[in-house]
Amino acid sequence: MTTVIFTSQAAKDFDALSKPARIAIAKALDDYAMKGEGDIKKLSGRDGYRLRIGAYRVIFSEDATTILAIYVGRRTTTTY
């Protein structure tokens, strides 16, 4: 099992989302942490990965025991 940790900015972004979006993102993060499942892609041009949940994205880095969520929000042209 992998632990999911939010940076302070990612936690603020997450809290500002609608309740259905927060539920979907939390479920997707849990699925990835527990089962390794999800729409994951390695970022090009910078370190990290992105998890796609519909119109939302979670930008994160990970090691063997921790997923560090750096950004949580709607996909826009400035997300990456």
C-alpha positions as CSV (number, residue, x, y, z in Angstrom):
1,M,0.0,0.0,0.0
2,T,1.2,3.5,-0.9
3,T,0.5,6.6,1.3
4,V,-1.0,9.7,-0.5
5,I,0.2,13.1,0.8
6,F,-1.0,16.5,-0.5
7,T,1.2,19.5,-0.5
8,S,-0.4,22.5,1.2
9,Q,-1.3,24.1,-2.1
10,A,-2.7,20.8,-3.5
11,A,-4.8,20.4,-0.3
12,K,-6.2,24.0,-0.8
13,D,-7.0,23.2,-4.5
14,F,-8.6,19.9,-3.5
15,D,-10.8,21.6,-0.8
16,A,-12.0,24.3,-3.3
17,L,-13.4,21.7,-5.7
18,S,-17.1,20.6,-5.7
19,K,-18.0,17.6,-3.5
20,P,-18.6,15.2,-6.5
21,A,-15.1,16.2,-7.9
22,R,-13.4,15.6,-4.6
23,I,-15.1,12.2,-4.3
24,A,-14.0,11.2,-7.8
25,I,-10.5,12.4,-7.2
26,A,-10.2,10.7,-3.8
27,K,-11.5,7.4,-5.3
28,A,-9.0,7.6,-8.2
29,L,-6.1,8.3,-5.9
30,D,-7.1,5.4,-3.7
31,D,-7.4,3.1,-6.7
32,Y,-4.0,4.1,-7.9
33,A,-2.4,3.8,-4.4
34,M,-4.0,0.4,-3.6
35,K,-4.1,-1.3,-7.0
36,G,-1.9,0.7,-9.4
37,E,-4.9,1.4,-11.6
38,G,-5.7,4.7,-13.3
39,D,-5.1,6.9,-16.3
40,I,-1.5,7.7,-15.5
41,K,1.1,9.3,-17.8
42,K,4.7,10.3,-17.2
43,L,5.1,14.1,-17.8
44,S,7.5,15.2,-20.4
45,G,9.7,18.2,-19.8
46,R,9.4,17.9,-16.0
47,D,9.5,15.3,-13.3
48,G,6.4,13.6,-12.2
49,Y,3.2,12.0,-13.4
50,R,-0.4,13.0,-14.0
51,L,-3.5,11.2,-13.1
52,R,-6.5,12.0,-15.3
53,I,-10.0,11.9,-13.7
54,G,-12.4,13.2,-16.4
55,A,-11.8,17.0,-16.7
56,Y,-9.6,17.0,-13.6
57,R,-5.9,16.3,-13.2
58,V,-3.6,15.4,-10.3
59,I,0.1,16.1,-10.8
60,F,2.2,14.0,-8.5
61,S,5.5,12.4,-7.8
62,E,6.0,9.1,-6.2
63,D,8.5,6.8,-4.6
64,A,8.1,3.2,-3.3
65,T,5.9,4.2,-0.3
66,T,4.5,7.7,-1.0
67,I,2.5,9.5,-3.6
68,L,3.0,13.3,-3.3
69,A,0.1,15.3,-4.9
70,I,1.5,18.6,-6.1
71,Y,-1.5,20.0,-8.1
72,V,-5.2,19.1,-8.1
73,G,-7.6,20.9,-10.4
74,R,-9.4,21.2,-13.7
75,R,-7.4,20.6,-16.9
76,T,-6.6,23.9,-18.5
77,T,-3.9,25.0,-21.0
78,T,-1.7,26.0,-18.0
79,T,-2.1,22.8,-16.0
80,Y,1.2,21.4,-17.2
